[in-house]
């Protein structure tokens, strides 16, 4: 029972994080915030919710591996965006090149 509730809670937390991210990214884009500041909250919300769920729920090994992958994904995403902020401070033209590459469709 707790495994099912933990998985449902994790899915709901990730959906909530994505919903907050969409709203916050649109709001910050209108305000003219840098690209990495628009998307950094998503990775922090995902990381914190996955950490909290993993601490308080006992999962079987398969789910634990998925949670660890989620933690790795959200941590790596935050580190990449912080590295992008560092590039913005160090060499702005490289930052513009990377942002244009990320925004192309």
C-alpha positions, 0 to 999 in steps of 0.5 A: 500500500505504501509503495503505491501511495509513494509512486502516486505521490511522486507522479503528482509531485512531478506533474505539479513541478512541471505545472509550476515550471510552465507558469513560472517560465512564462511569467519570468520570460515576460519579465525578461529574466535570464534563460537559466533562471526561468528553468532552474526552479523546475529542477530544484522542485523536482530534486526536493520533492524526490528527496522528501519522498525517498526519505519518508517512503520505503520502496522496493529496489526497482523504484529506488533505482528510478528515484535515484535516476530522477535525483541524478537527472534533476541534480545534473539539470540544475548543475548545467543551468548553473554552469550556463549562468557562469558562462553568461558572466564569463563570456556573454557571446558564448552564452548567446550562442548556446541560448540560440542553439537551445531555443531553436526548433 
